[in-house]
Each structure stands twice: as C-alpha cells, then as structure tokens.
Amino acid sequence: MPTQFAAELRRGISDAQRSAKIAVDAGHPYEAYLHRARLAELLEMAGRHEFETNGLVEPAVLAALAEDEAALDQ
C-alpha cells in the first residue's frame, strides 16, 4: 500500500506533466517550461526518497526536460 507521501508525489508528477502538455498545446511555451520545472523538482525529490518513477513521465516530456536542462547548462 502506497504511503500518503508517495500518493501525493505521484499526483504532483501527473499534474505537472498534464499541465505542461496543456500549455504546449495552447501555445504557451514559458508556462510549459514552468510546469516542467516543477516536474523536474518532483522527480528530483522522488529520487532522493528512492521513489520509483519509471513509466510515470512520457518520453516526450522527459525529452523536453532534458532540453530544458541542456539550455540552462549553456
């Protein structure tokens, strides 16, 4: 049985991913970036707590996160 923390983390990841996709579809790239930034924070938190996230985030969204990170590294 998942803990309350795990359930909230899973919900937050799902919500951030869905919001980022909606923003992209609406033509709002900065808003999409902000949602992906929140998603990245949640994924980092999941990693710190050894929470399995495989399969929670779609490959296209993971690719966008990688692009965001690469752009910030420049």
CHARMM-style PDB file with segment names, atoms N, HN, CA, C and O in Angstrom:
ATOM      1  N   MET     1       0.851  -1.181   0.000  1.00  0.00      PROA
ATOM      2  CA  MET     1       0.000   0.000   0.000  1.00  0.00      PROA
ATOM      3  C   MET     1       0.896   1.244   0.000  1.00  0.00      PROA
ATOM      4  O   MET     1       1.792   1.361   0.837  1.00  0.00      PROA
ATOM      5  N   PRO     2       0.658   2.176  -0.938  1.00  0.00      PROA
ATOM      6  CA  PRO     2       1.497   3.363  -1.004  1.00  0.00      PROA
ATOM      7  C   PRO     2       1.230   4.297   0.177  1.00  0.00      PROA
ATOM      8  O   PRO     2       0.114   4.386   0.689  1.00  0.00      PROA
ATOM      9  N   THR     3       2.279   4.977   0.582  1.00  0.00      PROA
ATOM     10  HN  THR     3       3.185   4.905   0.166  1.00  0.00      PROA
ATOM     11  CA  THR     3       2.145   5.941   1.659  1.00  0.00      PROA
ATOM     12  C   THR     3       1.467   7.206   1.135  1.00  0.00      PROA
ATOM     13  O   THR     3       1.344   7.402  -0.074  1.00  0.00      PROA
ATOM     14  N   GLN     4       1.033   8.049   2.050  1.00  0.00      PROA
ATOM     15  HN  GLN     4       1.132   7.889   3.032  1.00  0.00      PROA
ATOM     16  CA  GLN     4       0.431   9.326   1.676  1.00  0.00      PROA
ATOM     17  C   GLN     4       1.438  10.154   0.874  1.00  0.00      PROA
ATOM     18  O   GLN     4       1.074  10.791  -0.114  1.00  0.00      PROA
ATOM     19  N   PHE     5       2.704  10.142   1.301  1.00  0.00      PROA
ATOM     20  HN  PHE     5       3.000   9.625   2.103  1.00  0.00      PROA
ATOM     21  CA  PHE     5       3.749  10.879   0.602  1.00  0.00      PROA
ATOM     22  C   PHE     5       3.886  10.387  -0.834  1.00  0.00      PROA
ATOM     23  O   PHE     5       3.940  11.189  -1.766  1.00  0.00      PROA
ATOM     24  N   ALA     6       3.942   9.084  -1.012  1.00  0.00      PROA
ATOM     25  HN  ALA     6       3.899   8.432  -0.255  1.00  0.00      PROA
ATOM     26  CA  ALA     6       4.091   8.517  -2.352  1.00  0.00      PROA
ATOM     27  C   ALA     6       2.887   8.854  -3.221  1.00  0.00      PROA
ATOM     28  O   ALA     6       3.042   9.164  -4.402  1.00  0.00      PROA
ATOM     29  N   ALA     7       1.701   8.798  -2.652  1.00  0.00      PROA
ATOM     30  HN  ALA     7       1.575   8.547  -1.692  1.00  0.00      PROA
ATOM     31  CA  ALA     7       0.497   9.114  -3.414  1.00  0.00      PROA
ATOM     32  C   ALA     7       0.488  10.578  -3.843  1.00  0.00      PROA
ATOM     33  O   ALA     7       0.117  10.889  -4.975  1.00  0.00      PROA
ATOM     34  N   GLU     8       0.893  11.473  -2.953  1.00  0.00      PROA
ATOM     35  HN  GLU     8       1.195  11.220  -2.034  1.00  0.00      PROA
ATOM     36  CA  GLU     8       0.934  12.901  -3.284  1.00  0.00      PROA
ATOM     37  C   GLU     8       2.032  13.203  -4.300  1.00  0.00      PROA
ATOM     38  O   GLU     8       1.856  14.048  -5.178  1.00  0.00      PROA
ATOM     39  N   LEU     9       3.143  12.523  -4.183  1.00  0.00      PROA
ATOM     40  HN  LEU     9       3.286  11.837  -3.470  1.00  0.00      PROA
ATOM     41  CA  LEU     9       4.231  12.703  -5.139  1.00  0.00      PROA
ATOM     42  C   LEU     9       3.791  12.237  -6.525  1.00  0.00      PROA
ATOM     43  O   LEU     9       4.033  12.923  -7.518  1.00  0.00      PROA
ATOM     44  N   ARG    10       3.162  11.104  -6.592  1.00  0.00      PROA
ATOM     45  HN  ARG    10       2.965  10.547  -5.785  1.00  0.00      PROA
ATOM     46  CA  ARG    10       2.658  10.573  -7.867  1.00  0.00      PROA
ATOM     47  C   ARG    10       1.628  11.538  -8.474  1.00  0.00      PROA
ATOM     48  O   ARG    10       1.649  11.793  -9.678  1.00  0.00      PROA
ATOM     49  N   ARG    11       0.727  12.072  -7.634  1.00  0.00      PROA
ATOM     50  HN  ARG    11       0.710  11.864  -6.656  1.00  0.00      PROA
ATOM     51  CA  ARG    11      -0.278  13.020  -8.099  1.00  0.00      PROA
ATOM     52  C   ARG    11       0.377  14.298  -8.617  1.00  0.00      PROA
ATOM     53  O   ARG    11      -0.008  14.818  -9.665  1.00  0.00      PROA
ATOM     54  N   GLY    12       1.363  14.797  -7.884  1.00  0.00      PROA
ATOM     55  HN  GLY    12       1.676  14.375  -7.034  1.00  0.00      PROA
ATOM     56  CA  GLY    12       2.056  16.009  -8.307  1.00  0.00      PROA
ATOM     57  C   GLY    12       2.773  15.826  -9.632  1.00  0.00      PROA
ATOM     58  O   GLY    12       2.743  16.713 -10.484  1.00  0.00      PROA
ATOM     59  N   ILE    13       3.415  14.687  -9.810  1.00  0.00      PROA
ATOM     60  HN  ILE    13       3.439  13.966  -9.117  1.00  0.00      PROA
ATOM     61  CA  ILE    13       4.106  14.393 -11.066  1.00  0.00      PROA
ATOM     62  C   ILE    13       3.101  14.342 -12.215  1.00  0.00      PROA
ATOM     63  O   ILE    13       3.335  14.912 -13.281  1.00  0.00      PROA
ATOM     64  N   SER    14       1.998  13.667 -11.991  1.00  0.00      PROA
ATOM     65  HN  SER    14       1.808  13.204 -11.126  1.00  0.00      PROA
ATOM     66  CA  SER    14       0.962  13.563 -13.018  1.00  0.00      PROA
ATOM     67  C   SER    14       0.383  14.935 -13.359  1.00  0.00      PROA
ATOM     68  O   SER    14       0.213  15.266 -14.533  1.00  0.00      PROA
ATOM     69  N   ASP    15       0.084  15.726 -12.340  1.00  0.00      PROA
ATOM     70  HN  ASP    15       0.223  15.457 -11.387  1.00  0.00      PROA
ATOM     71  CA  ASP    15      -0.488  17.057 -12.567  1.00  0.00      PROA
ATOM     72  C   ASP    15       0.483  17.970 -13.315  1.00  0.00      PROA
ATOM     73  O   ASP    15       0.082  18.673 -14.242  1.00  0.00      PROA
ATOM     74  N   ALA    16       1.751  17.962 -12.921  1.00  0.00      PROA
ATOM     75  HN  ALA    16       2.078  17.391 -12.168  1.00  0.00      PROA
ATOM     76  CA  ALA    16       2.740  18.823 -13.577  1.00  0.00      PROA
ATOM     77  C   ALA    16       2.928  18.419 -15.036  1.00  0.00      PROA
ATOM     78  O   ALA    16       3.030  19.277 -15.913  1.00  0.00      PROA
ATOM     79  N   GLN    17       2.973  17.125 -15.294  1.00  0.00      PROA
ATOM     80  HN  GLN    17       2.890  16.428 -14.582  1.00  0.00      PROA
ATOM     81  CA  GLN    17       3.117  16.646 -16.662  1.00  0.00      PROA
ATOM     82  C   GLN    17       1.908  17.049 -17.513  1.00  0.00      PROA
ATOM     83  O   GLN    17       2.065  17.545 -18.628  1.00  0.00      PROA
ATOM     84  N   ARG    18       0.715  16.836 -16.984  1.00  0.00      PROA
ATOM     85  HN  ARG    18       0.587  16.433 -16.077  1.00  0.00      PROA
ATOM     86  CA  ARG    18      -0.506  17.181 -17.705  1.00  0.00      PROA
ATOM     87  C   ARG    18      -0.566  18.691 -17.971  1.00  0.00      PROA
ATOM     88  O   ARG    18      -0.922  19.109 -19.072  1.00  0.00      PROA
ATOM     89  N   SER    19      -0.223  19.502 -16.981  1.00  0.00      PROA
ATOM     90  HN  SER    19       0.067  19.162 -16.086  1.00  0.00      PROA
ATOM     91  CA  SER    19      -0.251  20.954 -17.145  1.00  0.00      PROA
ATOM     92  C   SER    19       0.763  21.426 -18.179  1.00  0.00      PROA
ATOM     93  O   SER    19       0.480  22.344 -18.949  1.00  0.00      PROA
ATOM     94  N   ALA    20       1.938  20.809 -18.204  1.00  0.00      PROA
ATOM     95  HN  ALA    20       2.168  20.063 -17.579  1.00  0.00      PROA
ATOM     96  CA  ALA    20       2.950  21.170 -19.202  1.00  0.00      PROA
ATOM     97  C   ALA    20       2.455  20.855 -20.608  1.00  0.00      PROA
ATOM     98  O   ALA    20       2.635  21.654 -21.527  1.00  0.00      PROA
ATOM     99  N   LYS    21       1.837  19.699 -20.772  1.00  0.00      PROA
ATOM    100  HN  LYS    21       1.691  19.051 -20.025  1.00  0.00      PROA
ATOM    101  CA  LYS    21       1.322  19.319 -22.089  1.00  0.00      PROA
ATOM    102  C   LYS    21       0.199  20.248 -22.539  1.00  0.00      PROA
ATOM    103  O   LYS    21       0.130  20.611 -23.713  1.00  0.00      PROA
ATOM    104  N   ILE    22      -0.670  20.630 -21.628  1.00  0.00      PROA
ATOM    105  HN  ILE    22      -0.614  20.335 -20.675  1.00  0.00      PROA
ATOM    106  CA  ILE    22      -1.764  21.548 -21.955  1.00  0.00      PROA
ATOM    107  C   ILE    22      -1.198  22.897 -22.380  1.00  0.00      PROA
ATOM    108  O   ILE    22      -1.673  23.494 -23.347  1.00  0.00      PROA
ATOM    109  N   ALA    23      -0.189  23.379 -21.665  1.00  0.00      PROA
ATOM    110  HN  ALA    23       0.196  22.894 -20.879  1.00  0.00      PROA
ATOM    111  CA  ALA    23       0.418  24.665 -22.001  1.00  0.00      PROA
ATOM    112  C   ALA    23       1.081  24.625 -23.379  1.00  0.00      PROA
ATOM    113  O   ALA    23       0.980  25.584 -24.144  1.00  0.00      PROA
ATOM    114  N   VAL    24       1.750  23.534 -23.691  1.00  0.00      PROA
ATOM    115  HN  VAL    24       1.832  22.755 -23.069  1.00  0.00      PROA
ATOM    116  CA  VAL    24       2.364  23.393 -25.019  1.00  0.00      PROA
ATOM    117  C   VAL    24       1.287  23.417 -26.087  1.00  0.00      PROA
ATOM    118  O   VAL    24       1.408  24.126 -27.087  1.00  0.00      PROA
ATOM    119  N   ASP    25       0.239  22.646 -25.875  1.00  0.00      PROA
ATOM    120  HN  ASP    25       0.140  22.071 -25.063  1.00  0.00      PROA
ATOM    121  CA  ASP    25      -0.852  22.583 -26.856  1.00  0.00      PROA
ATOM    122  C   ASP    25      -1.530  23.941 -27.043  1.00  0.00      PROA
ATOM    123  O   ASP    25      -2.037  24.239 -28.124  1.00  0.00      PROA
ATOM    124  N   ALA    26      -1.540  24.761 -25.990  1.00  0.00      PROA
ATOM    125  HN  ALA    26      -1.128  24.519 -25.112  1.00  0.00      PROA
ATOM    126  CA  ALA    26      -2.166  26.082 -26.058  1.00  0.00      PROA
ATOM    127  C   ALA    26      -1.219  27.145 -26.619  1.00  0.00      PROA
ATOM    128  O   ALA    26      -1.611  28.299 -26.795  1.00  0.00      PROA
ATOM    129  N   GLY    27       0.034  26.752 -26.902  1.00  0.00      PROA
ATOM    130  HN  GLY    27       0.352  25.815 -26.759  1.00  0.00      PROA
ATOM    131  CA  GLY    27       0.991  27.695 -27.461  1.00  0.00      PROA
ATOM    132  C   GLY    27       1.605  28.625 -26.430  1.00  0.00      PROA
ATOM    133  O   GLY    27       1.920  29.776 -26.731  1.00  0.00      PROA
ATOM    134  N   HSD    28       1.775  28.118 -25.197  1.00  0.00      PROA
ATOM    135  HN  HSD    28       1.519  27.183 -24.953  1.00  0.00      PROA
ATOM    136  CA  HSD    28       2.348  28.911 -24.112  1.00  0.00      PROA
ATOM    137  C   HSD    28       3.659  28.269 -23.643  1.00  0.00      PROA
ATOM    138  O   HSD    28       3.675  27.581 -22.622  1.00  0.00      PROA
ATOM    139  N   PRO    29       4.753  28.486 -24.372  1.00  0.00      PROA
ATOM    140  CA  PRO    29       6.000  27.798 -24.046  1.00  0.00      PROA
ATOM    141  C   PRO    29       6.569  28.139 -22.671  1.00  0.00      PROA
ATOM    142  O   PRO    29       7.119  27.262 -22.005  1.00  0.00      PROA
ATOM    143  N   TYR    30       6.450  29.384 -22.235  1.00  0.00      PROA
ATOM    144  HN  TYR    30       6.003  30.096 -22.776  1.00  0.00      PROA
ATOM    145  CA  TYR    30       7.008  29.730 -20.920  1.00  0.00      PROA
ATOM    146  C   TYR    30       6.218  29.045 -19.807  1.00  0.00      PROA
ATOM    147  O   TYR    30       6.805  28.540 -18.850  1.00  0.00      PROA
ATOM    148  N   GLU    31       4.909  29.026 -19.928  1.00  0.00      PROA
ATOM    149  HN  GLU    31       4.433  29.436 -20.706  1.00  0.00      PROA
ATOM    150  CA  GLU    31       4.083  28.340 -18.939  1.00  0.00      PROA
ATOM    151  C   GLU    31       4.427  26.847 -18.916  1.00  0.00      PROA
ATOM    152  O   GLU    31       4.508  26.237 -17.850  1.00  0.00      PROA
ATOM    153  N   ALA    32       4.627  26.268 -20.099  1.00  0.00      PROA
ATOM    154  HN  ALA    32       4.561  26.763 -20.965  1.00  0.00      PROA
ATOM    155  CA  ALA    32       5.004  24.854 -20.173  1.00  0.00      PROA
ATOM    156  C   ALA    32       6.338  24.628 -19.470  1.00  0.00      PROA
ATOM    157  O   ALA    32       6.517  23.640 -18.758  1.00  0.00      PROA
ATOM    158  N   TYR    33       7.276  25.560 -19.678  1.00  0.00      PROA
ATOM    159  HN  TYR    33       7.130  26.363 -20.256  1.00  0.00      PROA
ATOM    160  CA  TYR    33       8.583  25.460 -19.019  1.00  0.00      PROA
ATOM    161  C   TYR    33       8.415  25.471 -17.497  1.00  0.00      PROA
ATOM    162  O   TYR    33       9.049  24.680 -16.799  1.00  0.00      PROA
ATOM    163  N   LEU    34       7.573  26.356 -16.985  1.00  0.00      PROA
ATOM    164  HN  LEU    34       7.058  26.999 -17.552  1.00  0.00      PROA
ATOM    165  CA  LEU    34       7.367  26.436 -15.534  1.00  0.00      PROA
ATOM    166  C   LEU    34       6.806  25.128 -14.978  1.00  0.00      PROA
ATOM    167  O   LEU    34       7.214  24.682 -13.905  1.00  0.00      PROA
ATOM    168  N   HSD    35       5.883  24.522 -15.695  1.00  0.00      PROA
ATOM    169  HN  HSD    35       5.551  24.884 -16.566  1.00  0.00      PROA
ATOM    170  CA  HSD    35       5.337  23.236 -15.248  1.00  0.00      PROA
ATOM    171  C   HSD    35       6.397  22.138 -15.319  1.00  0.00      PROA
ATOM    172  O   HSD    35       6.459  21.271 -14.447  1.00  0.00      PROA
ATOM    173  N   ARG    36       7.223  22.178 -16.354  1.00  0.00      PROA
ATOM    174  HN  ARG    36       7.173  22.882 -17.062  1.00  0.00      PROA
ATOM    175  CA  ARG    36       8.316  21.182 -16.447  1.00  0.00      PROA
ATOM    176  C   ARG    36       9.336  21.396 -15.338  1.00  0.00      PROA
ATOM    177  O   ARG    36       9.908  20.432 -14.829  1.00  0.00      PROA
ATOM    178  N   ALA    37       9.569  22.648 -14.961  1.00  0.00      PROA
ATOM    179  HN  ALA    37       9.105  23.431 -15.375  1.00  0.00      PROA
ATOM    180  CA  ALA    37      10.497  22.916 -13.857  1.00  0.00      PROA
ATOM    181  C   ALA    37       9.957  22.296 -12.569  1.00  0.00      PROA
ATOM    182  O   ALA    37      10.713  21.701 -11.801  1.00  0.00      PROA
ATOM    183  N   ARG    38       8.673  22.433 -12.338  1.00  0.00      PROA
ATOM    184  HN  ARG    38       8.060  22.917 -12.961  1.00  0.00      PROA
ATOM    185  CA  ARG    38       8.058  21.806 -11.161  1.00  0.00      PROA
ATOM    186  C   ARG    38       8.158  20.288 -11.262  1.00  0.00      PROA
ATOM    187  O   ARG    38       8.436  19.614 -10.271  1.00  0.00      PROA
ATOM    188  N   LEU    39       7.934  19.761 -12.439  1.00  0.00      PROA
ATOM    189  HN  LEU    39       7.708  20.309 -13.244  1.00  0.00      PROA
ATOM    190  CA  LEU    39       8.059  18.324 -12.652  1.00  0.00      PROA
ATOM    191  C   LEU    39       9.481  17.860 -12.345  1.00  0.00      PROA
ATOM    192  O   LEU    39       9.671  16.825 -11.706  1.00  0.00      PROA
ATOM    193  N   ALA    40      10.465  18.610 -12.789  1.00  0.00      PROA
ATOM    194  HN  ALA    40      10.311  19.451 -13.307  1.00  0.00      PROA
ATOM    195  CA  ALA    40      11.863  18.264 -12.524  1.00  0.00      PROA
ATOM    196  C   ALA    40      12.145  18.254 -11.020  1.00  0.00      PROA
ATOM    197  O   ALA    40      12.847  17.373 -10.525  1.00  0.00      PROA
ATOM    198  N   GLU    41      11.599  19.231 -10.296  1.00  0.00      PROA
ATOM    199  HN  GLU    41      11.028  19.947 -10.698  1.00  0.00      PROA
ATOM    200  CA  GLU    41      11.770  19.265  -8.842  1.00  0.00      PROA
ATOM    201  C   GLU    41      11.151  18.025  -8.192  1.00  0.00      PROA
ATOM    202  O   GLU    41      11.744  17.426  -7.294  1.00  0.00      PROA
ATOM    203  N   LEU    42       9.968  17.651  -8.647  1.00  0.00      PROA
ATOM    204  HN  LEU    42       9.487  18.138  -9.376  1.00  0.00      PROA
ATOM    205  CA  LEU    42       9.298  16.482  -8.073  1.00  0.00      PROA
ATOM    206  C   LEU    42      10.054  15.199  -8.383  1.00  0.00      PROA
ATOM    207  O   LEU    42      10.149  14.312  -7.534  1.00  0.00      PROA
ATOM    208  N   LEU    43      10.590  15.096  -9.588  1.00  0.00      PROA
ATOM    209  HN  LEU    43      10.513  15.817 -10.277  1.00  0.00      PROA
ATOM    210  CA  LEU    43      11.373  13.904  -9.947  1.00  0.00      PROA
ATOM    211  C   LEU    43      12.649  13.831  -9.127  1.00  0.00      PROA
ATOM    212  O   LEU    43      13.073  12.746  -8.728  1.00  0.00      PROA
ATOM    213  N   GLU    44      13.263  14.982  -8.873  1.00  0.00      PROA
ATOM    214  HN  GLU    44      12.919  15.863  -9.198  1.00  0.00      PROA
ATOM    215  CA  GLU    44      14.468  15.013  -8.045  1.00  0.00      PROA
ATOM    216  C   GLU    44      14.127  14.579  -6.623  1.00  0.00      PROA
ATOM    217  O   GLU    44      14.875  13.821  -6.005  1.00  0.00      PROA
ATOM    218  N   MET    45      13.008  15.057  -6.109  1.00  0.00      PROA
ATOM    219  HN  MET    45      12.401  15.673  -6.611  1.00  0.00      PROA
ATOM    220  CA  MET    45      12.559  14.674  -4.769  1.00  0.00      PROA
ATOM    221  C   MET    45      12.278  13.177  -4.716  1.00  0.00      PROA
ATOM    222  O   MET    45      12.622  12.511  -3.739  1.00  0.00      PROA
ATOM    223  N   ALA    46      11.659  12.653  -5.755  1.00  0.00      PROA
ATOM    224  HN  ALA    46      11.380  13.193  -6.549  1.00  0.00      PROA
ATOM    225  CA  ALA    46      11.378  11.223  -5.813  1.00  0.00      PROA
ATOM    226  C   ALA    46      12.672  10.418  -5.749  1.00  0.00      PROA
ATOM    227  O   ALA    46      12.747   9.398  -5.063  1.00  0.00      PROA
ATOM    228  N   GLY    47      13.685  10.887  -6.468  1.00  0.00      PROA
ATOM    229  HN  GLY    47      13.624  11.715  -7.025  1.00  0.00      PROA
ATOM    230  CA  GLY    47      14.973  10.206  -6.440  1.00  0.00      PROA
ATOM    231  C   GLY    47      15.603  10.211  -5.054  1.00  0.00      PROA
ATOM    232  O   GLY    47      16.171   9.209  -4.619  1.00  0.00      PROA
ATOM    233  N   ARG    48      15.500  11.343  -4.363  1.00  0.00      PROA
ATOM    234  HN  ARG    48      15.039  12.156  -4.716  1.00  0.00      PROA
ATOM    235  CA  ARG    48      16.060  11.438  -3.003  1.00  0.00      PROA
ATOM    236  C   ARG    48      15.388  10.453  -2.053  1.00  0.00      PROA
ATOM    237  O   ARG    48      16.013   9.966  -1.110  1.00  0.00      PROA
ATOM    238  N   HSD    49      14.117  10.162  -2.304  1.00  0.00      PROA
ATOM    239  HN  HSD    49      13.609  10.557  -3.070  1.00  0.00      PROA
ATOM    240  CA  HSD    49      13.365   9.276  -1.419  1.00  0.00      PROA
ATOM    241  C   HSD    49      13.219   7.864  -1.996  1.00  0.00      PROA
ATOM    242  O   HSD    49      12.425   7.057  -1.513  1.00  0.00      PROA
ATOM    243  N   GLU    50      14.001   7.590  -3.036  1.00  0.00      PROA
ATOM    244  HN  GLU    50      14.646   8.245  -3.428  1.00  0.00      PROA
ATOM    245  CA  GLU    50      14.026   6.269  -3.669  1.00  0.00      PROA
ATOM    246  C   GLU    50      12.628   5.824  -4.106  1.00  0.00      PROA
ATOM    247  O   GLU    50      12.253   4.661  -3.958  1.00  0.00      PROA
ATOM    248  N   PHE    51      11.871   6.777  -4.646  1.00  0.00      PROA
ATOM    249  HN  PHE    51      12.176   7.722  -4.766  1.00  0.00      PROA
ATOM    250  CA  PHE    51      10.529   6.520  -5.167  1.00  0.00      PROA
ATOM    251  C   PHE    51      10.656   6.230  -6.655  1.00  0.00      PROA
ATOM    252  O   PHE    51      11.211   7.039  -7.398  1.00  0.00      PROA
ATOM    253  N   GLU    52      10.153   5.098  -7.091  1.00  0.00      PROA
ATOM    254  HN  GLU    52       9.701   4.441  -6.487  1.00  0.00      PROA
ATOM    255  CA  GLU    52      10.261   4.667  -8.485  1.00  0.00      PROA
ATOM    256  C   GLU    52       9.360   5.515  -9.381  1.00  0.00      PROA
ATOM    257  O   GLU    52       8.154   5.609  -9.155  1.00  0.00      PROA
ATOM    258  N   THR    53       9.968   6.135 -10.408  1.00  0.00      PROA
ATOM    259  HN  THR    53      10.948   6.058 -10.591  1.00  0.00      PROA
ATOM    260  CA  THR    53       9.196   6.985 -11.313  1.00  0.00      PROA
ATOM    261  C   THR    53       9.165   6.450 -12.747  1.00  0.00      PROA
ATOM    262  O   THR    53       8.583   7.082 -13.629  1.00  0.00      PROA
ATOM    263  N   ASN    54       9.780   5.302 -12.984  1.00  0.00      PROA
ATOM    264  HN  ASN    54      10.253   4.788 -12.268  1.00  0.00      PROA
ATOM    265  CA  ASN    54       9.755   4.731 -14.333  1.00  0.00      PROA
ATOM    266  C   ASN    54       8.318   4.549 -14.790  1.00  0.00      PROA
ATOM    267  O   ASN    54       7.494   3.968 -14.084  1.00  0.00      PROA
ATOM    268  N   GLY    55       8.032   5.053 -15.979  1.00  0.00      PROA
ATOM    269  HN  GLY    55       8.702   5.526 -16.553  1.00  0.00      PROA
ATOM    270  CA  GLY    55       6.709   4.910 -16.547  1.00  0.00      PROA
ATOM    271  C   GLY    55       5.723   6.007 -16.155  1.00  0.00      PROA
ATOM    272  O   GLY    55       4.624   6.071 -16.705  1.00  0.00      PROA
ATOM    273  N   LEU    56       6.097   6.858 -15.224  1.00  0.00      PROA
ATOM    274  HN  LEU    56       6.990   6.805 -14.777  1.00  0.00      PROA
ATOM    275  CA  LEU    56       5.186   7.931 -14.810  1.00  0.00      PROA
ATOM    276  C   LEU    56       5.213   9.119 -15.769  1.00  0.00      PROA
ATOM    277  O   LEU    56       4.215   9.823 -15.922  1.00  0.00      PROA
ATOM    278  N   VAL    57       6.360   9.339 -16.413  1.00  0.00      PROA
ATOM    279  HN  VAL    57       7.171   8.768 -16.289  1.00  0.00      PROA
ATOM    280  CA  VAL    57       6.516  10.509 -17.279  1.00  0.00      PROA
ATOM    281  C   VAL    57       6.710  10.025 -18.714  1.00  0.00      PROA
ATOM    282  O   VAL    57       7.526   9.146 -18.990  1.00  0.00      PROA
ATOM    283  N   GLU    58       5.944  10.621 -19.608  1.00  0.00      PROA
ATOM    284  HN  GLU    58       5.281  11.335 -19.384  1.00  0.00      PROA
ATOM    285  CA  GLU    58       6.008  10.233 -21.015  1.00  0.00      PROA
ATOM    286  C   GLU    58       7.368  10.594 -21.616  1.00  0.00      PROA
ATOM    287  O   GLU    58       7.980  11.587 -21.223  1.00  0.00      PROA
ATOM    288  N   PRO    59       7.838   9.785 -22.569  1.00  0.00      PROA
ATOM    289  CA  PRO    59       9.138  10.038 -23.187  1.00  0.00      PROA
ATOM    290  C   PRO    59       9.278  11.444 -23.778  1.00  0.00      PROA
ATOM    291  O   PRO    59      10.345  12.048 -23.671  1.00  0.00      PROA
ATOM    292  N   ALA    60       8.232  11.970 -24.393  1.00  0.00      PROA
ATOM    293  HN  ALA    60       7.365  11.479 -24.481  1.00  0.00      PROA
ATOM    294  CA  ALA    60       8.302  13.314 -24.984  1.00  0.00      PROA
ATOM    295  C   ALA    60       8.514  14.370 -23.912  1.00  0.00      PROA
ATOM    296  O   ALA    60       9.222  15.351 -24.139  1.00  0.00      PROA
ATOM    297  N   VAL    61       7.913  14.182 -22.756  1.00  0.00      PROA
ATOM    298  HN  VAL    61       7.337  13.385 -22.572  1.00  0.00      PROA
ATOM    299  CA  VAL    61       8.073  15.137 -21.662  1.00  0.00      PROA
ATOM    300  C   VAL    61       9.477  15.009 -21.075  1.00  0.00      PROA
ATOM    301  O   VAL    61      10.105  16.014 -20.744  1.00  0.00      PROA
ATOM    302  N   LEU    62       9.966  13.784 -20.945  1.00  0.00      PROA
ATOM    303  HN  LEU    62       9.456  12.968 -21.214  1.00  0.00      PROA
ATOM    304  CA  LEU    62      11.344  13.593 -20.481  1.00  0.00      PROA
ATOM    305  C   LEU    62      12.335  14.252 -21.439  1.00  0.00      PROA
ATOM    306  O   LEU    62      13.326  14.836 -21.000  1.00  0.00      PROA
ATOM    307  N   ALA    63      12.075  14.162 -22.738  1.00  0.00      PROA
ATOM    308  HN  ALA    63      11.270  13.688 -23.094  1.00  0.00      PROA
ATOM    309  CA  ALA    63      12.950  14.798 -23.722  1.00  0.00      PROA
ATOM    310  C   ALA    63      12.928  16.315 -23.556  1.00  0.00      PROA
ATOM    311  O   ALA    63      13.969  16.966 -23.649  1.00  0.00      PROA
ATOM    312  N   ALA    64      11.744  16.880 -23.311  1.00  0.00      PROA
ATOM    313  HN  ALA    64      10.898  16.352 -23.236  1.00  0.00      PROA
ATOM    314  CA  ALA    64      11.639  18.324 -23.101  1.00  0.00      PROA
ATOM    315  C   ALA    64      12.385  18.742 -21.834  1.00  0.00      PROA
ATOM    316  O   ALA    64      13.008  19.803 -21.804  1.00  0.00      PROA
ATOM    317  N   LEU    65      12.325  17.918 -20.793  1.00  0.00      PROA
ATOM    318  HN  LEU    65      11.818  17.056 -20.818  1.00  0.00      PROA
ATOM    319  CA  LEU    65      13.074  18.201 -19.569  1.00  0.00      PROA
ATOM    320  C   LEU    65      14.577  18.208 -19.847  1.00  0.00      PROA
ATOM    321  O   LEU    65      15.302  19.071 -19.351  1.00  0.00      PROA
ATOM    322  N   ALA    66      15.035  17.251 -20.635  1.00  0.00      PROA
ATOM    323  HN  ALA    66      14.447  16.550 -21.038  1.00  0.00      PROA
ATOM    324  CA  ALA    66      16.462  17.188 -20.988  1.00  0.00      PROA
ATOM    325  C   ALA    66      16.875  18.419 -21.790  1.00  0.00      PROA
ATOM    326  O   ALA    66      17.968  18.948 -21.594  1.00  0.00      PROA
ATOM    327  N   GLU    67      16.006  18.877 -22.692  1.00  0.00      PROA
ATOM    328  HN  GLU    67      15.117  18.446 -22.851  1.00  0.00      PROA
ATOM    329  CA  GLU    67      16.295  20.082 -23.468  1.00  0.00      PROA
ATOM    330  C   GLU    67      16.358  21.305 -22.561  1.00  0.00      PROA
ATOM    331  O   GLU    67      17.228  22.159 -22.734  1.00  0.00      PROA
ATOM    332  N   ASP    68      15.447  21.400 -21.599  1.00  0.00      PROA
ATOM    333  HN  ASP    68      14.740  20.707 -21.459  1.00  0.00      PROA
ATOM    334  CA  ASP    68      15.459  22.499 -20.646  1.00  0.00      PROA
ATOM    335  C   ASP    68      16.783  22.523 -19.875  1.00  0.00      PROA
ATOM    336  O   ASP    68      17.410  23.571 -19.718  1.00  0.00      PROA
ATOM    337  N   GLU    69      17.187  21.351 -19.403  1.00  0.00      PROA
ATOM    338  HN  GLU    69      16.678  20.500 -19.530  1.00  0.00      PROA
ATOM    339  CA  GLU    69      18.423  21.253 -18.619  1.00  0.00      PROA
ATOM    340  C   GLU    69      19.640  21.631 -19.469  1.00  0.00      PROA
ATOM    341  O   GLU    69      20.532  22.338 -19.000  1.00  0.00      PROA
ATOM    342  N   ALA    70      19.673  21.160 -20.710  1.00  0.00      PROA
ATOM    343  HN  ALA    70      18.949  20.585 -21.091  1.00  0.00      PROA
ATOM    344  CA  ALA    70      20.789  21.489 -21.613  1.00  0.00      PROA
ATOM    345  C   ALA    70      20.849  22.987 -21.884  1.00  0.00      PROA
ATOM    346  O   ALA    70      21.935  23.565 -21.933  1.00  0.00      PROA
ATOM    347  N   ALA    71      19.701  23.615 -22.059  1.00  0.00      PROA
ATOM    348  HN  ALA    71      18.819  23.146 -22.019  1.00  0.00      PROA
ATOM    349  CA  ALA    71      19.672  25.056 -22.324  1.00  0.00      PROA
ATOM    350  C   ALA    71      20.173  25.836 -21.118  1.00  0.00      PROA
ATOM    351  O   ALA    71      20.835  26.862 -21.274  1.00  0.00      PROA
ATOM    352  N   LEU    72      19.866  25.361 -19.924  1.00  0.00      PROA
ATOM    353  HN  LEU    72      19.329  24.527 -19.797  1.00  0.00      PROA
ATOM    354  CA  LEU    72      20.326  26.060 -18.721  1.00  0.00      PROA
ATOM    355  C   LEU    72      21.821  25.867 -18.483  1.00  0.00      PROA
ATOM    356  O   LEU    72      22.460  26.704 -17.847  1.00  0.00      PROA
ATOM    357  N   ASP    73      22.381  24.770 -18.988  1.00  0.00      PROA
ATOM    358  HN  ASP    73      21.861  24.089 -19.504  1.00  0.00      PROA
ATOM    359  CA  ASP    73      23.806  24.491 -18.824  1.00  0.00      PROA
ATOM    360  C   ASP    73      24.686  25.338 -19.715  1.00  0.00      PROA
ATOM    361  O   ASP    73      25.895  25.419 -19.503  1.00  0.00      PROA
ATOM    362  N   GLN    74      24.088  25.972 -20.713  1.00  0.00      PROA
ATOM    363  HN  GLN    74      23.105  25.907 -20.886  1.00  0.00      PROA
ATOM    364  CA  GLN    74      24.889  26.750 -21.679  1.00  0.00      PROA
ATOM    365  C   GLN    74      25.233  28.101 -21.145  1.00  0.00      PROA
ATOM    366  OT1 GLN    74      25.900  28.882 -21.824  1.00  0.00      PROA
TER     367      GLN     74
END
